[in-house]
Amino acid sequence: MLESNYGNLHKVGWRRSSRTDKGVHSLATVITMKMEIPDGAWEEDPDGIALADVINGHLPYNIRIFSILPVNKRFDARNECISRKYVYLLPAEVIGIGNASSPEAIQSHVKEFRDTLQLFEIRKMVGTAVAVKHALLPKDIIKISLSRYSRIVLPLAPCEVLVLSSNEFSPSNTSALNLELSRFTRSTGVQRRVNDFYSNVLLPEVAKFLDPSKPVWRVWLDYLDQCSIPDVEMNELRRAWTQWQENSNSRQQKTSY
C-alpha cells in the first residue's frame, strides 16, 4: 500500500461483502482493496495463504485473514454477493429442552421451534420463534407480520451467538472473481484454516454466551416477557390482515381477466 494512501479507506478502494450488527461474529467477510503485491506472489502460493499470514502477523489472535487473491477493478464484493449463510447458536433450555428431556421430547421441541422459523432478518426470526415457543406470541403472528404492509415490532434475539459463516457470489461469466472464488472455495488448505479458526478461536468465544444463566439470556428473557401483544390488538391485526388478503385476492382476480 502506498504510504500516501495509508489510513484512507476511500483511496484504497475498501469494500466488504456485508456488514454485521455490533456484537455479531463473522467467519466469511470478503474484503477488496488496492494493494501492492510482489511480482509472482501467487506462483508458489496459489491460494494466497502465505500472503495472508504476512498480514496476520500484525493482527490480534481473534482476527484472521484466510486467503488473499487477485481481482480486477470491476469486482464489487457487496453487489456480487447473492446469498449469505448464518449460524445461530442458542441454549437448548431457551426452547424448553433440559437435561432430563427424552429423545421424543427433544424432537418435539425442535420441530415446534423449527416450524416457526420464516424469512425474517435472522435475529428477529429467532427472537419471534422463541417468543412463540414460550407462548408469548401466537403462531399466526408469523403469517401476519410477513404481509407487505404490516409494521409489527418483533423481538430481536441476542447478537453474541450469531455467526456469518459463508457467502455465495454471482456465477455470472462477467464476474471478476469467478475463477479466483472457485479456487478459494475448493481449496482444502483455505477451508482447513477456516475450520481451525472456527473450532479453536471463534466457537470458544461464542460458547461463553451459551449458558442460559448468563446475564445476556436472563436479561433477554425478561425483555421477551414484555413483547406479548394484547388479545384486543392481536384481533385487530388479524382483521386487518384478513381484509388485506381479500383485497389482494380481488386485485389478482381482476388482473387475470
C-alpha positions in Angstrom: 0.0 0.0 0.0 1.3 3.4 -0.9 2.2 5.4 2.2 0.1 8.3 0.9 -2.9 6.0 0.9 -2.5 4.7 4.4 -5.5 5.3 6.7 -7.8 6.4 3.9 -10.2 3.6 3.0 -11.6 5.5 0.0 -8.2 5.8 -1.6 -7.5 2.1 -1.3 -11.0 1.2 -2.6 -12.0 -0.6 0.5 -15.2 -2.7 0.0 -16.7 -5.6 2.0 -19.3 -8.2 1.1 -21.6 -7.4 4.0 -21.9 -5.6 7.3 -23.0 -7.2 10.6 -24.7 -5.8 13.7 -22.5 -4.8 16.6 -21.5 -8.0 18.5 -22.2 -10.4 15.6 -19.2 -12.6 14.6 -18.1 -13.2 11.0 -16.2 -16.2 9.6 -16.7 -15.2 5.9 -16.4 -11.4 5.3 -14.8 -10.8 1.9 -12.9 -7.5 1.6 -11.5 -5.9 -1.5 -8.9 -3.2 -1.6 -5.9 -2.0 -3.7 -2.6 -3.5 -2.5 0.9 -3.6 -3.8 1.8 -7.3 -4.2 5.2 -8.6 -5.2 5.5 -10.0 -8.8 4.8 -13.7 -9.0 3.3 -13.7 -5.5 0.9 -16.5 -6.4 3.2 -18.7 -8.4 4.2 -20.8 -5.4 1.3 -19.7 -3.3 -1.8 -20.1 -5.5 -4.3 -19.9 -2.6 -2.7 -16.7 -1.2 -2.1 -18.3 2.2 1.5 -17.1 2.7 0.4 -13.5 1.8 -2.4 -13.7 4.3 -0.1 -14.8 7.0 2.2 -11.8 6.5 -0.7 -9.6 7.5 -1.9 -12.0 10.2 1.4 -11.4 11.9 0.2 -7.9 12.7 -3.3 -8.8 13.8 -4.7 -10.0 17.2 -5.4 -13.7 17.6 -9.2 -13.4 17.1 -8.9 -11.6 13.7 -7.6 -13.7 10.8 -7.2 -13.4 7.0 -7.6 -16.9 5.4 -6.5 -16.1 1.8 -5.5 -13.2 -0.5 -6.5 -13.4 -4.1 -6.3 -11.0 -7.1 -9.4 -9.5 -8.7 -9.9 -6.7 -11.2 -11.3 -3.3 -10.7 -14.9 -4.3 -11.7 -15.4 -6.7 -8.8 -17.7 -5.4 -6.1 -17.8 -7.7 -3.0 -21.2 -6.4 -1.8 -23.1 -6.2 -5.1 -21.9 -9.6 -6.4 -22.7 -11.4 -3.1 -26.0 -13.2 -3.8 -26.5 -15.1 -0.6 -25.1 -15.4 2.9 -25.3 -18.3 5.4 -25.6 -17.7 9.1 -25.3 -19.9 12.1 -27.2 -19.0 15.2 -26.4 -20.9 18.5 -28.7 -20.7 21.5 -29.1 -22.7 24.7 -31.4 -25.7 24.4 -33.1 -24.6 27.6 -34.4 -21.5 25.9 -36.7 -23.6 23.7 -37.7 -26.0 26.5 -35.0 -28.7 26.3 -33.5 -29.8 29.6 -31.0 -32.5 30.7 -33.9 -34.8 31.6 -35.7 -34.4 28.2 -36.4 -37.6 26.4 -35.3 -38.1 22.8 -39.0 -37.8 21.8 -39.4 -34.6 23.8 -36.3 -33.1 22.2 -37.5 -33.9 18.8 -40.9 -32.4 19.5 -39.4 -29.1 20.9 -37.0 -28.8 17.9 -39.8 -29.4 15.4 -42.1 -26.9 17.0 -39.3 -24.3 17.1 -38.2 -25.0 13.5 -41.8 -24.8 12.2 -42.0 -21.2 13.5 -38.9 -20.0 11.6 -39.7 -17.9 8.5 -37.9 -15.5 6.2 -37.2 -12.7 8.7 -33.9 -11.0 9.4 -32.1 -13.7 11.4 -32.2 -12.2 14.9 -35.8 -11.2 14.5 -36.6 -14.7 13.2 -35.1 -16.5 16.1 -36.5 -14.0 18.7 -40.0 -14.4 17.3 -39.7 -18.2 17.2 -38.6 -18.3 20.8 -41.5 -16.0 21.8 -44.0 -18.3 20.1 -42.4 -21.3 21.8 -42.9 -19.6 25.1 -46.5 -18.8 24.2 -45.8 -15.1 24.4 -46.9 -14.5 20.8 -49.4 -16.5 18.8 -48.1 -18.6 15.9 -50.1 -16.7 13.3 -48.0 -13.6 14.1 -45.5 -15.0 11.6 -48.0 -15.1 8.8 -49.4 -11.7 9.6 -46.0 -10.0 10.0 -44.9 -11.2 6.6 -47.7 -9.3 4.8 -46.4 -6.4 2.7 -47.9 -3.5 4.7 -47.6 -4.8 8.3 -45.5 -2.8 10.8 -45.2 -5.1 13.8 -42.3 -4.7 16.2 -40.9 -8.2 16.9 -38.3 -9.2 19.4 -34.6 -9.4 18.4 -32.6 -12.3 19.7 -29.1 -11.7 21.3 -26.3 -10.8 18.8 -23.4 -12.6 20.6 -24.2 -16.0 19.3 -24.8 -15.2 15.6 -22.1 -16.0 13.1 -21.9 -15.2 9.4 -20.4 -18.5 8.2 -20.3 -18.2 4.4 -21.1 -16.2 1.2 -22.1 -17.1 -2.3 -21.2 -14.9 -5.2 -22.7 -14.4 -8.6 -21.8 -17.2 -11.1 -22.0 -14.7 -14.0 -19.3 -15.1 -16.6 -18.6 -11.4 -16.2 -17.8 -11.8 -12.6 -14.2 -10.7 -12.0 -13.8 -13.2 -9.2 -15.2 -16.2 -10.9 -12.0 -18.3 -11.3 -10.4 -17.0 -8.1 -13.5 -17.6 -6.0 -13.9 -21.1 -7.3 -10.3 -21.8 -6.3 -10.8 -20.3 -2.9 -14.0 -22.3 -2.1 -12.4 -25.6 -3.3 -9.1 -25.1 -1.6 -8.6 -27.7 1.2 -5.9 -25.6 2.7 -8.1 -22.5 3.0 -11.0 -24.5 4.3 -8.8 -26.1 6.9 -7.7 -22.7 8.1 -11.4 -21.6 8.3 -12.4 -24.7 10.2 -9.5 -24.5 12.6 -10.2 -20.8 13.3 -13.9 -21.6 13.9 -13.2 -24.5 16.2 -10.3 -23.1 18.2 -11.0 -19.4 18.4 -14.5 -18.3 17.3 -16.6 -21.2 18.8 -15.0 -21.0 22.3 -15.8 -17.3 22.3 -19.4 -17.9 21.3 -19.7 -20.8 23.7 -19.2 -18.3 26.6 -22.7 -17.0 25.8 -24.5 -20.3 25.7 -25.1 -20.7 29.4 -28.8 -19.7 29.9 -28.0 -18.4 33.4 -25.6 -15.8 32.0 -26.9 -12.1 32.0 -27.3 -11.9 28.3 -30.0 -14.6 28.4 -31.6 -13.6 31.7 -31.9 -10.0 30.6 -33.2 -11.0 27.1 -35.8 -13.5 28.5 -37.1 -10.7 30.9 -37.3 -8.4 27.8 -39.1 -11.2 25.9 -41.8 -11.3 28.6 -42.7 -7.7 27.7 -43.1 -8.5 23.9 -46.5 -10.1 24.1 -49.3 -8.4 22.2 -52.7 -7.9 24.0 -55.6 -10.0 22.6 -57.5 -6.9 21.6 -54.6 -5.7 19.4 -53.9 -9.1 18.1 -57.5 -9.5 16.9 -57.3 -6.1 15.2 -54.2 -7.3 13.4 -56.0 -10.4 12.3 -58.9 -8.4 11.0 -56.6 -6.0 9.1 -54.6 -9.0 7.7 -57.8 -10.7 6.5 -59.0 -7.5 4.8 -55.6 -7.1 3.2 -55.8 -10.7 1.9 -59.3 -10.2 0.5 -58.3 -7.0 -1.3 -55.1 -8.6 -2.6 -57.0 -11.7 -4.0 -59.6 -9.4 -5.5 -57.0 -7.4 -7.4 -55.3 -10.5 -8.6 -58.6 -11.9 -10.0 -59.3 -8.6 -11.8 -55.8 -8.7 -13.3 -56.3 -12.2 -14.6 -59.5 -11.3 -16.6 
